[in-house]
Structure formats: C-alpha cells, structure tokens
Amino acid sequence: MDEDSAALIIQLQIKDSQLLFERCEGKGKGREGELSDWHLAISLYQKDLERDASIVADRMMTRSIARACQSDGNFLTTVLSQEQTATSDREIACRLGDVHDQDHTPPWTITSVEMDEELLAKLSALYVESPAGDFSFEAASLSNHGEAESSGWAATRPTATYRRCTACQEHVRFFDTARVPCDHEYCRDCLQDLFRASMSDDSLFPPRCCRQLITTSGVRIFLTTDLIKQYEQRKVELETPDRTYCSNPLCSSFIHPKDITNEQASCPDCGAITCTVCKAPGHGGDCPADTALQQVLQTADENGWQRCYSCRRLVELDIGCNHITCRCGAQFCYICAERWKTCVCPQWNEERLLRRANQVVARRPVGGGPLEVRARVAAAAEHLRDRHHCEHESWDYVRGEHRCEECYHTLPSYIFECRQCHIQACNRCTKNRL
C-alpha cells in the first residue's frame, strides 16, 4: 500500500470515529459532563488514528526531502560553496577598507561527515524506506507526483539482508549494524555497550577495534543522544594526563585543567581546593610529605614495582618482557620507567621469560621425560625472545574454560590465543583492548 492511500484510509477512519462519537452523544446512564467507557474508548481510538496520520505525513515529508537531496544535492552544495566564498570575500574587503560590517552574519559551513553508499542505504532503511517486519507502510512504486520511480532511487533501496555482529555473533538486520574503520560490524546494542565500557575502563578508551579508533562521527546514528553527550564529557577527563579529582570525599568530581592554577585545583561543584601534587586538600607553600603515599611507594620499591610516567599508576610485572603498556595507553620500560625505546635497558628478564615459557608449555602437556620438557621450555623461551614485538595479528580458537590474561575474566567455553606471543585473551580484549 502506498502512503497516499494509507493517509486517505486513516482520514476516513477518523471521520467515521467522529460520527460514531456524535451518534453516541447523550446516550447511556452516566453522569452529566463525564465520559462513559464507550466514549473514552472511541476518544483513545481517535488519538491513535491521529498519531498514525502524523507518522504517515512525516514519512511522506521525509521521502520528499530525501529525493530532493538526492536529485539536487550537488547543486545545493555548489550554491552553498559560492555563498561561503562571497561571505569570505566580503569580510576581507571590509578588513582591507577598515569598514565595520554591521550586517555581518556567521557563514554557513558544510560540516557533514562524508557518507558512503552503505551508510546512506542504512539511513534510507531507518528513516525513508520501510524495513521488513516494521509497523510501517511499504515503499510506493510511484513518486508523490505520480511519476515512475527513477532507477537511481530504486538502486539505493536496501534489501532485507542480515549481518553478524563481531561482538555478540548474533545476526541482525543490516541497517542496525555499524561498520567500523577495520571493516568489522557491531550491532547497535554492542556498540553502545563498548562506548559505555570505554567511559569506565581506561584500557578500553578510546573505543577501538583492531587498534583503529572508532569516532562518534562515524557511528553517530547508532548511539543515543544522551550516550554521545556523556561520552564527550567523559572524553575530556580520560584524555587528561595525571588527572586531579576533588579532595572532598563527598564530591570526588573530576577537575578540569582550566580550573587549575599554580598546582591548586578549584572544584566547580563544591568549591573545595585540591593540591594537584599530593591530591590532598589545598594548602599553602610547598606540598607536605604524603605519608601514606610514601609508604605505598616504599612497598613498590621493595617489590620492584614501577610507576607510569603519565597517569602515575603503579604496575607490577609478573611475566613477559619489560615493555609495559599502561591502562592509560602510555608505554614505558619496566626497569627505569622511561618512555619505551628511549633507554638501553634489556628487553626482558630471564627469570620472568622462563616462567612464561613454562606456563606456555604447561598448557599442552605431552608425554616425555624431564629432558624433553626442558627442551620444549627452551624452545618456547627462544620463540618469545624472537617475537616479543607482537602485533597480535592472528589468533587460535581454544576450547575449554580459560582466564583472559588482559581483563582477568573467566570464560567458560573458549579463549583466543595469539599465535605469536601466546597471550590468551577474550573476544573483547582481542578487538578493543590489545
């Protein structure tokens, strides 16, 4: 059914409901001035019909705008570009002639993200055409003016295909999946879950897949307005190194760098002053010794822990090489804490390397005596030495219950193991964290 016919049918139903309401007026034994259940039911039915009429009218307007943008888009872009050039020339002329432009208005700008054919097809399916299975009206074979639909417009009409989400592995309709820069696809729910997780876990920020960033501009239509607003606010906090939070335990809000002067941070929420050095309440003069912090640092020194130069977190290395990637993204040497590749420290500790090699060999026990086990451990250690610069490009699927070595979550059924460095990680960590 085309939308013109649907609109006509709804209007006729509205008129019939009005006549029915008028015929029943005054009937019944209800109190004067009160609607009976019958009248109330008809009234609600009329409101539903009026809502449906509004939906059809909005859809018709949307299709009309979409066709206009498709047919006249290049012309409108050219005209807008000419207006921008003329506005710029006028401003230059006014400045050169020292003339105040009283009629100055901010020029229009083209800020739309470039959209590929796939994204346009998804937008068409969501807001212009009628996705299969939705409560909506099928696309008309004729345009609103009674003319045959152009082949160009018909070619953009999406087919009801399904795609598999990289995260949950579920099959969802193609217009409910977002393609990220690495060409993996996420369903709407999993993509929103990834952005929410990135706001609470530094190791997932910024959102990425296969080490390629996922920007809000590229997936905006799949995120809610509130989520985008929360993410943009949180983004400022997560991108700030050595962050300062309000020392008032009842507040603990993040303090923006613009509110920090001379190592004194003023909380805009409660007004408390916090020292950016010791993170304690503000004080005059030099920062006094923080006894608790010094005790923690002493413990770290006794155990050989290291401190990130960026976020100042403490890091303990149990197994692996001395190349540390902090949760905040900073990379440094575990021995001297300098930025990675700026020192001459050895890249691994032999004791930790052998511990890791034993762990890898123990995953797949085979028969043999102690000599064969030592040979396998030595081979695994040599393999780790040769391939410690791992990009985690290929993974093996390993069945059984395992623990992710990145997020430490236990998976009951499977894990992924890197073919090069043998790290075991869950699906999320392989795509969004490593």
SULQUITA-V138339 format. One record per backbone hydrogen bond with DSSP energy under -0.5 kcal/mol. NH is the residue of the N-H (numbers start at 1). CO is the residue of the C=O. Records with the same first field share a line. If there is no record, write none. Layout:
NH: CO ; CO
This chain:
6: 2
7: 3
8: 4
9: 5
10: 6
11: 7
12: 8
13: 9
14: 10
15: 11
16: 12
17: 13
18: 14
19: 15
20: 16
21: 17
22: 18
23: 19
24: 20
25: 22
27: 24
34: 31
40: 36
41: 37
42: 38
43: 39
44: 40
45: 41
46: 42
47: 43
48: 44
49: 45
50: 46
51: 47
52: 48
53: 49
54: 50
55: 51
56: 52
57: 53
58: 54
59: 55
60: 56
61: 57
62: 58
63: 59
64: 60
65: 61
66: 62
67: 63
68: 64
69: 65
70: 66
71: 67
72: 68
73: 69
76: 72
77: 73
78: 74
79: 75
80: 76
81: 77
82: 78
83: 79
84: 80
85: 81
86: 82
87: 83
88: 84
89: 85
90: 86
91: 87
92: 88
93: 89
94: 90
95: 91
96: 92
97: 93
98: 95
99: 94
101: 99
102: 100
104: 101
111: 109
120: 116
121: 117
122: 118
123: 119
124: 120
125: 121
126: 122
127: 123
128: 124
129: 124
131: 125 ; 129
134: 131
136: 134
143: 147
146: 143
149: 141
154: 150
155: 151
156: 152 ; 153
157: 154
161: 159
163: 172
165: 163 ; 170
166: 185
169: 165
172: 163 ; 170
174: 161
176: 173
177: 174
178: 186
180: 178 ; 184
183: 180
186: 178
188: 176
191: 187
192: 188
193: 189
194: 190
195: 191
196: 192
197: 193
198: 194
199: 195 ; 196
200: 196 ; 197
201: 197
204: 201
205: 202
209: 212
210: 431
211: 431
212: 209
214: 207
215: 213
218: 215
219: 215
220: 216
222: 219
223: 220
228: 224
229: 225
230: 226
231: 227
232: 228
233: 229
234: 230
235: 231
236: 232
237: 233
238: 234
239: 235
240: 237
241: 239
242: 310
246: 253
249: 247
251: 248
252: 248
255: 244
256: 254
259: 256
260: 257
261: 264
264: 261
265: 263 ; 274
266: 259 ; 264
267: 265 ; 272
271: 267
274: 265
275: 280
276: 263
279: 275
282: 273
291: 289
294: 290
295: 291
296: 292
297: 293
298: 294
299: 295
300: 296
301: 297
302: 298
303: 299
304: 300 ; 301
305: 300
306: 315
308: 313
312: 308
315: 306
318: 316
322: 347
324: 322 ; 332
326: 324 ; 330
329: 326
332: 324
333: 338
334: 322
337: 333
340: 331
342: 339
353: 349
354: 350
355: 351
356: 352
357: 353
358: 354
359: 355
360: 356
361: 357
362: 358
363: 359 ; 360
364: 361
365: 362
373: 369
374: 370
375: 371
376: 372
377: 373
378: 374
379: 375
380: 376
381: 377
382: 378
383: 379
384: 380
385: 381
386: 382
387: 383
388: 385
390: 388
396: 417
398: 396 ; 415
399: 397
400: 413
402: 411
404: 409
405: 424
408: 404
411: 402 ; 409
415: 398
416: 425
417: 396
418: 423
419: 394
422: 418
425: 416
430: 426
431: 427
432: 428
433: 428 ; 429
434: 429
